Amino acid sequence: MINLPHCLMLSWRSVLLLIMIILIVKGVKTDKLEDPGGLNICKHPASFGQMCILCGESLDEESGVTFGYIHKGLRLGNDEIVRLRSKNLLQNKKLYLVLDLDHTLLNSIELMHLTTEEEYLKGQSDDDISNGSLFKLDFMHRMTKLRPFVRTFLEEASKMFEMYIYTMGDSAYALEMAKLLDPEGNYFSGRVISRDDGTRRHEKSLDVVLGQESAVVILDDTQDVWKKHKDNLIVIKRYHFFASSCRQFGHNCKSDETEVDGVLASVLRVVRRIHHIMFFDGGNLDFGSRDVRQVLNAVRKEVLHGCKIVFSRVFPTSKFQAGRDSSPVEDGRAIRSYLFKRN
C-alpha cells in the first residue's frame, strides 16, 4: 500500500529532475564546488519554489532573477547568470538579437476592429503556417499579418545571431505569435519573453536575456520601453497593415510594404554590416573585447555620412531675431548661422 506523503515526495523529486534536465540541455552547470576544507558546498545556481534544484535546501532569501520563459517558477542565481552570459557564443561568430513582435515583425488586431472594407480578409487567411502571411486566429479572436520579408529575415539573421522574442504582450499571445513566425522551432528554441517575465513594470530590460549586453542588438519600434539599453537599440519603422492600427498612430495607410524593398530588407543589410564589423574588421582582435554598442554607434554615423541635417518649424528665437526691416534672405542667413555655425 502506497502512502500519500511518499507519493507527493516522489512527484516533487520528479519535478526537480525534470527541471535539472531542462537546465542541463540549456547549459546550466549542475555540479557542486569544493571549498578548501574539502567539503562539498552547493552554490545554489537555481531554485524552484524557494528550494535549490541541486541540494534541495530551502532558501529563505531569494536572489537572482526569475526566468519564467525557461520554466515557470525557475529562478537563476546571480553567479549562474554571469556564468551563462559568459558562454563563448562570440567564438562561433554569433551575437544576440532581441526582436519585438507588434509593429516590428507583424501587425495583429482583434477581429472586432476590422473595418467593413477589411471583412473580406477573413476569407483570405492562410491555413499553411509555414508559408502563409495572413492568419485568422478564431480561438484568440484576432487576425495577424506578418511583415513582408520576415521569413527571409529570420532565416538569414539566425546565421549571425541567437535570437529572442521580447514583447509587452502576455505569454499566451507571445507563444502563439512565435508559432506563426517559427513553426518548426528553428529560430527561437523557447526564447520567447513576454511582459509576464520582465523585471520592470512597463519596461523591457536585458536582465532576462542570457547574453552579455556588449553582444546584444535590439530591434524594436518603441524606444521608450528600453530606457536602460538605448545604445543597443535599432528603432524600426512601425509596421501597419490594418486600418485600425494605422488610425491608432495617426497614419493613413494605403498599401503594404514590399518583400524586396521593405523595411526588414533594409534592416537585414544593417545587421549584416554590424555583424561584419564585429567579427571581420580590425584584424585578429579578441572578440570578447569588442562591444556591439560601439559598432552600432559607428554604423549610425555611416548612415548619416554625407547627409545635411535640416531642422524645421521650431527654432530658439533667443538665438537670433529677425529685424522689422530685415529681408527673408537676411533672416535665412541668421538661421543658417545658428544651425551650422563652426567652432
Backbone hydrogen bonds in HBPLUS format (Angstrom, degrees):
<---DONOR---> <-ACCEPTOR-->    atom                        ^
c    i                          cat <-CA-CA->   ^        H-A-AA   ^      H-
h    n   atom  resd res      DA  || num        DHA   H-A  angle D-A-AA Bond
n    s   type  num  typ     dist DA aas  dist angle  dist       angle   num
A0007-CYS N   A0003-ASN O   3.38 MM   4  6.71 154.9  2.44 146.7 153.7     1
A0008-LEU N   A0004-LEU O   3.00 MM   4  6.32 159.2  2.04 157.4 163.2     2
A0009-MET N   A0005-PRO O   2.94 MM   4  6.22 154.7  2.00 149.6 156.5     3
A0010-LEU N   A0006-HIS O   2.93 MM   4  6.14 160.0  1.97 151.3 156.4     4
A0011-SER N   A0007-CYS O   2.92 MM   4  6.14 157.6  1.97 149.6 155.8     5
A0012-TRP N   A0008-LEU O   2.99 MM   4  6.22 153.0  2.06 144.5 151.6     6
A0013-ARG N   A0009-MET O   2.97 MM   4  6.25 158.0  2.02 149.6 155.3     7
A0014-SER N   A0010-LEU O   2.95 MM   4  6.20 151.2  2.04 144.7 153.0     8
A0015-VAL N   A0011-SER O   3.01 MM   4  6.34 149.0  2.11 144.1 152.1     9
A0016-LEU N   A0012-TRP O   3.00 MM   4  6.36 160.8  2.04 151.5 156.0    10
A0017-LEU N   A0013-ARG O   2.86 MM   4  6.09 157.7  1.91 150.4 156.7    11
A0018-LEU N   A0014-SER O   2.93 MM   4  6.14 155.6  1.99 145.3 151.7    12
A0019-ILE N   A0015-VAL O   3.02 MM   4  6.33 159.2  2.06 151.5 156.6    13
A0020-MET N   A0016-LEU O   2.93 MM   4  6.18 158.3  1.97 149.5 155.7    14
A0021-ILE N   A0017-LEU O   2.95 MM   4  6.22 154.9  2.02 149.3 155.7    15
A0022-ILE N   A0018-LEU O   3.00 MM   4  6.32 159.1  2.05 149.1 154.7    16
A0023-LEU N   A0019-ILE O   2.89 MM   4  6.18 159.1  1.94 152.6 158.2    17
A0024-ILE N   A0020-MET O   2.86 MM   4  6.06 155.9  1.91 149.1 155.7    18
A0025-VAL N   A0021-ILE O   2.98 MM   4  6.21 163.7  2.01 152.2 156.1    19
A0026-LYS N   A0022-ILE O   3.03 MM   4  6.26 145.6  2.15 141.6 151.5    20
A0028-VAL N   A0023-LEU O   2.72 MM   5  5.00 170.4  1.73 146.2 143.3    21
A0027-GLY N   A0024-ILE O   3.07 MM   3  5.03 158.8  2.12 101.5 107.7    22
A0041-ILE N   A0033-LEU O   3.01 MM   8  5.74 167.5  2.03 173.8 175.8    23
A0035-ASP N   A0039-LEU O   3.13 MM   4  5.69 170.1  2.14 157.9 159.9    24
A0038-GLY N   A0035-ASP O   2.93 MM   3  5.53 163.1  1.96 126.2 128.6    25
A0077-GLY N   A0045-PRO O   2.80 MM  32  5.08 176.6  1.80 138.1 138.8    26
A0053-ILE N   A0046-ALA O   3.12 MM   7  6.07 166.2  2.14 142.0 144.1    27
A0047-SER N   A0075-ARG O   2.79 MM  28  5.21 155.4  1.85 149.6 158.1    28
A0075-ARG N   A0047-SER O   2.99 MM  28  5.21 155.4  2.05 155.0 157.2    29
A0048-PHE N   A0051-MET O   2.83 MM   3  5.29 159.6  1.87 143.8 147.7    30
A0051-MET N   A0048-PHE O   3.20 MM   3  5.29 142.2  2.35  98.8 109.2    31
A0059-LEU N   A0050-GLN O   2.80 MM   9  5.25 173.3  1.80 148.7 151.0    32
A0052-CYS N   A0057-GLU O   2.96 MM   5  5.41 166.3  1.98 154.2 154.9    33
A0056-GLY N   A0052-CYS O   3.02 MM   4  4.80 135.1  2.22 120.7 131.8    34
A0065-VAL N   A0076-LEU O   3.03 MM  11  5.62 147.0  2.14 156.0 161.0    35
A0076-LEU N   A0065-VAL O   2.96 MM  11  5.62 153.3  2.04 164.1 155.5    36
A0067-PHE N   A0074-LEU O   2.84 MM   7  5.62 155.8  1.90 147.5 155.8    37
A0070-ILE N   A0067-PHE O   3.10 MM   3  5.68 150.2  2.19 112.8 121.0    38
A0071-HIS N   A0067-PHE O   3.36 MM   4  6.75 164.5  2.38 151.1 154.2    39
A0074-LEU N   A0071-HIS O   2.97 MM   3  5.48 160.3  2.01 143.0 142.2    40
A0081-ILE N   A0077-GLY O   2.95 MM   4  6.26 152.7  2.03 153.3 161.5    41
A0082-VAL N   A0078-ASN O   3.04 MM   4  6.32 160.8  2.08 150.4 154.8    42
A0083-ARG N   A0079-ASP O   2.99 MM   4  6.24 155.5  2.05 142.7 149.7    43
A0084-LEU N   A0080-GLU O   2.90 MM   4  6.12 161.8  1.93 151.0 155.4    44
A0085-ARG N   A0081-ILE O   2.93 MM   4  6.11 154.2  2.00 148.6 156.0    45
A0086-SER N   A0082-VAL O   3.13 MM   4  6.28 123.6  2.47 137.2 150.6    46
A0086-SER N   A0083-ARG O   3.17 MM   3  5.20 141.7  2.32  96.2 107.3    47
A0087-LYS N   A0084-LEU O   3.24 MM   3  5.53 163.5  2.26 110.5 112.7    48
A0089-LEU N   A0087-LYS O   2.78 MM   2  5.76 141.6  1.92 104.5  94.6    49
A0092-ASN N   A0089-LEU O   3.02 MM   3  5.42 145.8  2.14 107.5 117.6    50
A0093-LYS N   A0090-LEU O   2.79 MM   3  4.83 152.7  1.86 110.9 114.1    51
A0095-LEU N   A0160-MET O   2.95 MM  65  6.41 156.9  2.01 147.8 151.1    52
A0162-GLU N   A0095-LEU O   2.72 MM  67  6.23 149.2  1.81 152.3 159.9    53
A0096-TYR N   A0215-ALA O   2.96 MM 119  6.04 164.8  1.98 163.8 160.8    54
A0217-VAL N   A0096-TYR O   2.82 MM 121  6.10 162.9  1.85 152.5 156.9    55
A0097-LEU N   A0162-GLU O   3.00 MM  65  6.13 159.0  2.05 140.1 143.6    56
A0164-TYR N   A0097-LEU O   2.87 MM  67  6.24 155.6  1.93 156.7 159.1    57
A0098-VAL N   A0217-VAL O   2.84 MM 119  6.26 162.1  1.87 159.0 165.2    58
A0219-LEU N   A0098-VAL O   2.86 MM 121  6.18 163.4  1.89 173.6 173.3    59
A0099-LEU N   A0164-TYR O   2.81 MM  65  6.00 168.4  1.83 149.1 152.9    60
A0166-TYR N   A0099-LEU O   2.84 MM  67  5.85 157.7  1.89 148.1 147.9    61
A0100-ASP N   A0219-LEU O   3.03 MM 119  6.28 157.1  2.08 174.9 176.5    62
A0104-THR N   A0101-LEU O   3.08 MM   3  5.40 158.5  2.13 124.1 128.0    63
A0105-LEU N   A0101-LEU O   2.84 MM   4  5.14 160.4  1.87 142.9 149.7    64
A0106-LEU N   A0101-LEU O   3.29 MM   5  6.13 145.1  2.42 152.9 147.7    65
A0103-HIS N   A0106-LEU O   2.71 MM   3  5.49 146.8  1.82 169.0 176.6    66
A0239-TYR N   A0103-HIS O   2.86 MM 136  4.39 146.0  1.97 111.3 121.2    67
A0147-ARG N   A0105-LEU O   2.96 MM  42  5.42 168.3  1.98 138.6 135.2    68
A0107-ASN N   A0145-LYS O   2.87 MM  38  5.28 154.3  1.93 149.2 157.9    69
A0145-LYS N   A0107-ASN O   2.82 MM  38  5.28 167.6  1.84 156.3 160.3    70
A0109-ILE N   A0143-MET O   3.00 MM  34  5.62 160.4  2.04 158.8 162.7    71
A0143-MET N   A0109-ILE O   2.87 MM  34  5.62 157.5  1.92 163.9 170.1    72
A0113-HIS N   A0110-GLU O   2.94 MM   3  5.57 159.6  1.98 118.5 125.2    73
A0111-LEU N   A0141-HIS O   2.92 MM  30  5.59 162.1  1.95 127.6 131.2    74
A0114-LEU N   A0111-LEU O   3.13 MM   3  5.57 170.3  2.14 116.7 118.8    75
A0118-GLU N   A0115-THR O   2.92 MM   3  5.06 141.5  2.07 100.7 112.7    76
A0119-GLU N   A0116-THR O   3.35 MM   3  5.40 163.9  2.38 103.5 108.3    77
A0121-LEU N   A0118-GLU O   2.95 MM   3  5.63 157.3  2.00 120.7 127.2    78
A0122-LYS N   A0119-GLU O   3.16 MM   3  5.93 156.3  2.22 119.8 124.7    79
A0123-GLY N   A0120-TYR O   3.10 MM   3  5.70 143.1  2.24 113.2 121.6    80
A0124-GLN N   A0121-LEU O   2.94 MM   3  4.95 152.8  2.02 102.9 111.8    81
A0126-ASP N   A0134-LEU O   2.62 MM   8  5.64 173.3  1.62 171.4 168.9    82
A0132-GLY N   A0128-ASP O   2.75 MM   4  5.38 145.5  1.87 156.5 165.0    83
A0146-LEU N   A0133-SER O   2.78 MM  13  5.01 163.7  1.81 151.0 156.5    84
A0135-PHE N   A0144-THR O   2.84 MM   9  5.22 167.2  1.86 157.2 161.7    85
A0144-THR N   A0135-PHE O   2.84 MM   9  5.22 161.7  1.87 153.4 159.6    86
A0137-LEU N   A0142-ARG O   2.81 MM   5  5.21 151.6  1.89 149.5 157.9    87
A0140-MET N   A0137-LEU O   3.01 MM   3  5.45 146.2  2.13 109.9 120.1    88
A0141-HIS N   A0137-LEU O   2.85 MM   4  5.88 110.9  2.33 139.6 158.3    89
A0142-ARG N   A0137-LEU O   3.13 MM   5  5.21 165.9  2.15 136.6 138.6    90
A0141-HIS N   A0138-ASP O   3.06 MM   3  4.68 147.0  2.18  92.7 103.0    91
A0150-VAL N   A0147-ARG O   3.07 MM   3  5.59 152.9  2.15 144.2 143.9    92
A0153-PHE N   A0149-PHE O   2.88 MM   4  6.03 159.6  1.92 155.9 162.8    93
A0154-LEU N   A0150-VAL O   2.95 MM   4  6.12 165.3  1.97 150.8 153.0    94
A0155-GLU N   A0151-ARG O   3.07 MM   4  6.22 160.8  2.10 145.4 151.0    95
A0156-GLU N   A0152-THR O   2.95 MM   4  6.11 167.0  1.97 154.4 157.4    96
A0157-ALA N   A0153-PHE O   2.81 MM   4  5.86 164.4  1.83 154.4 159.8    97
A0158-SER N   A0154-LEU O   2.98 MM   4  5.89 148.6  2.08 141.3 148.2    98
A0159-LYS N   A0156-GLU O   3.20 MM   3  5.62 152.6  2.28 107.8 115.5    99
A0160-MET N   A0157-ALA O   2.93 MM   3  5.37 151.9  2.01 112.4 121.0   100
A0161-PHE N   A0157-ALA O   2.87 MM   4  5.91 137.9  2.05 154.4 167.8   101
A0165-ILE N   A0191-ARG O   3.02 MM  26  6.44 162.7  2.05 157.2 162.8   102
A0193-ILE N   A0165-ILE O   2.76 MM  28  5.83 174.7  1.77 149.8 149.8   103
A0167-THR N   A0193-ILE O   2.97 MM  26  6.40 159.8  2.01 153.2 155.8   104
A0195-ARG N   A0169-GLY O   3.12 MM  26  5.89 171.1  2.12 156.2 158.6   105
A0174-ALA N   A0170-ASP O   2.98 MM   4  6.20 165.0  2.00 155.2 160.0   106
A0175-LEU N   A0171-SER O   2.96 MM   4  6.15 163.9  1.99 156.6 159.4   107
A0176-GLU N   A0172-ALA O   3.17 MM   4  6.37 155.3  2.23 144.4 150.8   108
A0177-MET N   A0173-TYR O   3.01 MM   4  6.25 160.7  2.04 156.4 161.4   109
A0178-ALA N   A0174-ALA O   2.93 MM   4  6.13 149.1  2.03 144.4 153.6   110
A0179-LYS N   A0175-LEU O   3.10 MM   4  6.35 142.6  2.25 138.9 147.7   111
A0180-LEU N   A0176-GLU O   3.33 MM   4  6.71 145.9  2.45 140.4 148.4   112
A0181-LEU N   A0177-MET O   3.08 MM   4  6.38 156.1  2.14 149.3 155.7   113
A0182-ASP N   A0178-ALA O   2.73 MM   4  5.65 151.2  1.81 148.1 156.5   114
A0185-GLY N   A0182-ASP O   3.02 MM   3  5.27 155.1  2.08 110.4 118.5   115
A0191-ARG N   A0188-PHE O   2.78 MM   3  5.13 162.0  1.81 121.6 127.6   116
A0192-VAL N   A0190-GLY O   2.86 MM   2  5.51 135.7  2.06 104.6  91.4   117
A0197-ASP N   A0194-SER O   2.97 MM   3  5.50 157.9  2.02 114.0 120.9   118
A0198-GLY N   A0195-ARG O   3.37 MM   3  5.27 154.8  2.44  98.8 105.8   119
A0203-GLU N   A0200-ARG O   3.37 MM   3  5.38 160.0  2.42 120.1 116.6   120
A0204-LYS N   A0225-VAL O   2.83 MM  21  5.51 176.5  1.83 148.4 147.2   121
A0209-VAL N   A0206-LEU O   3.10 MM   3  5.02 166.6  2.12 109.6 110.9   122
A0215-ALA N   A0212-GLN O   2.90 MM   3  5.67 164.4  1.92 127.5 131.1   123
A0216-VAL N   A0213-GLU O   3.35 MM   3  5.24 175.6  2.35 109.2 109.1   124
A0292-VAL N   A0214-SER O   2.73 MM  78  5.46 176.0  1.74 149.7 148.2   125
A0218-ILE N   A0232-ASN O   2.86 MM  14  5.73 164.1  1.88 151.2 148.2   126
A0234-ILE N   A0218-ILE O   2.76 MM  16  5.95 154.9  1.82 155.8 162.7   127
A0220-ASP N   A0234-ILE O   3.24 MM  14  6.56 162.2  2.27 158.6 163.3   128
A0236-ILE N   A0220-ASP O   2.97 MM  16  5.80 155.2  2.03 124.9 133.0   129
A0226-TRP N   A0223-GLN O   3.05 MM   3  5.73 161.4  2.08 122.8 128.5   130
A0229-HIS N   A0226-TRP O   3.23 MM   3  5.32 149.7  2.32 103.0 111.9   131
A0232-ASN N   A0229-HIS O   3.08 MM   3  5.52 152.8  2.16 109.5 117.6   132
A0233-LEU N   A0230-LYS O   3.22 MM   3  5.03 158.8  2.26 100.2 106.6   133
A0245-SER N   A0242-PHE O   3.14 MM   3  5.39 125.8  2.44 101.7 115.1   134
A0246-CYS N   A0242-PHE O   3.15 MM   4  6.55 152.9  2.22 148.9 156.8   135
A0247-ARG N   A0243-ALA O   2.95 MM   4  6.25 163.7  1.98 156.0 159.8   136
A0248-GLN N   A0244-SER O   3.04 MM   4  6.12 146.2  2.16 137.1 145.8   137
A0249-PHE N   A0246-CYS O   3.16 MM   3  5.59 137.4  2.35 106.3 116.4   138
A0251-HIS N   A0246-CYS O   2.78 MM   5  4.79 169.7  1.79 142.0 138.3   139
A0250-GLY N   A0247-ARG O   3.03 MM   3  4.75 163.6  2.06 100.8 105.5   140
A0266-SER N   A0262-GLY O   3.38 MM   4  6.74 151.6  2.47 144.1 151.3   141
A0266-SER N   A0263-VAL O   3.06 MM   3  5.19 118.8  2.45  98.6 113.4   142
A0267-VAL N   A0263-VAL O   2.89 MM   4  6.23 156.6  1.95 152.5 160.0   143
A0268-LEU N   A0264-LEU O   2.91 MM   4  6.02 152.5  1.99 142.9 149.5   144
A0269-ARG N   A0265-ALA O   3.40 MM   4  6.68 149.9  2.50 137.0 143.2   145
A0270-VAL N   A0266-SER O   3.20 MM   4  6.58 147.5  2.31 142.3 151.3   146
A0270-VAL N   A0267-VAL O   3.00 MM   3  4.96 116.6  2.42  93.4 109.5   147
A0271-VAL N   A0267-VAL O   2.91 MM   4  6.27 164.2  1.94 162.8 164.8   148
A0272-ARG N   A0268-LEU O   2.98 MM   4  6.08 148.4  2.09 143.6 152.5   149
A0273-ARG N   A0269-ARG O   3.09 MM   4  6.25 148.6  2.20 136.6 144.7   150
A0273-ARG N   A0270-VAL O   3.07 MM   3  5.06 116.4  2.49  94.0 109.3   151
A0274-ILE N   A0270-VAL O   2.96 MM   4  6.32 154.5  2.02 149.7 156.9   152
A0275-HIS N   A0271-VAL O   2.93 MM   4  6.07 164.0  1.96 144.6 148.8   153
A0276-HIS N   A0272-ARG O   2.89 MM   4  6.07 155.2  1.95 146.1 153.1   154
A0277-ILE N   A0273-ARG O   3.00 MM   4  6.21 163.7  2.03 152.2 155.7   155
A0278-MET N   A0274-ILE O   3.02 MM   4  6.21 159.5  2.07 149.9 155.8   156
A0279-PHE N   A0275-HIS O   3.16 MM   4  6.31 154.2  2.23 147.7 153.0   157
A0280-PHE N   A0276-HIS O   2.75 MM   4  5.24 153.3  1.82 149.1 154.8   158
A0289-SER N   A0286-ASP O   3.03 MM   3  5.55 153.1  2.11 113.2 121.0   159
A0290-ARG N   A0287-PHE O   3.04 MM   3  5.43 163.5  2.06 114.5 119.8   160
A0294-GLN N   A0291-ASP O   3.07 MM   3  5.59 133.6  2.30 110.5 121.0   161
A0295-VAL N   A0291-ASP O   3.31 MM   4  6.72 153.2  2.39 143.6 151.3   162
A0296-LEU N   A0292-VAL O   2.80 MM   4  6.03 159.3  1.85 149.6 154.8   163
A0297-ASN N   A0293-ARG O   3.12 MM   4  6.27 154.0  2.19 137.0 143.5   164
A0298-ALA N   A0294-GLN O   3.04 MM   4  6.30 150.9  2.13 141.9 149.6   165
A0299-VAL N   A0295-VAL O   2.88 MM   4  6.19 156.1  1.94 153.8 160.6   166
A0300-ARG N   A0296-LEU O   2.93 MM   4  6.17 155.1  1.99 149.0 155.5   167
A0301-LYS N   A0297-ASN O   3.18 MM   4  6.44 150.8  2.27 140.6 147.6   168
A0302-GLU N   A0298-ALA O   2.99 MM   4  6.34 144.2  2.12 141.6 152.0   169
A0303-VAL N   A0299-VAL O   2.99 MM   4  6.32 152.1  2.07 149.7 156.4   170
A0304-LEU N   A0300-ARG O   3.19 MM   4  6.52 148.6  2.29 143.1 150.8   171
A0305-HIS N   A0301-LYS O   2.93 MM   4  5.99 119.0  2.31 138.0 153.6   172
A0305-HIS N   A0302-GLU O   3.21 MM   3  5.05 143.4  2.35  93.9 104.6   173
A0307-CYS N   A0304-LEU O   2.98 MM   3  5.39 160.6  2.02 137.3 136.8   174
A0314-VAL N   A0312-SER O   2.74 MM   2  5.86 141.3  1.89 111.5  98.6   175
A0319-LYS N   A0316-PRO O   3.11 MM   3  5.95 164.5  2.14 123.0 127.2   176
A0326-SER N   A0323-GLY O   3.11 MM   3  4.92 161.0  2.15  99.9 105.7   177
A0331-ASP N   A0327-SER O   2.95 MM   4  6.28 159.5  1.99 155.1 161.4   178
A0332-GLY N   A0328-PRO O   2.88 MM   4  6.03 153.6  1.95 142.3 149.8   179
A0333-ARG N   A0329-VAL O   2.95 MM   4  6.29 149.2  2.05 145.5 153.7   180
A0334-ALA N   A0330-GLU O   3.04 MM   4  6.35 153.6  2.11 146.5 153.1   181
A0335-ILE N   A0331-ASP O   3.04 MM   4  6.39 157.6  2.09 151.0 156.5   182
A0336-ARG N   A0332-GLY O   2.93 MM   4  6.18 169.2  1.94 154.1 157.0   183
A0337-SER N   A0333-ARG O   2.84 MM   4  5.93 154.0  1.91 146.5 154.1   184
A0338-TYR N   A0334-ALA O   3.12 MM   4  6.35 149.1  2.22 142.3 149.4   185
A0339-LEU N   A0335-ILE O   2.88 MM   4  6.15 170.4  1.89 160.0 162.5   186
A0340-PHE N   A0336-ARG O   2.86 MM   4  5.64 163.5  1.89 147.9 152.8   187
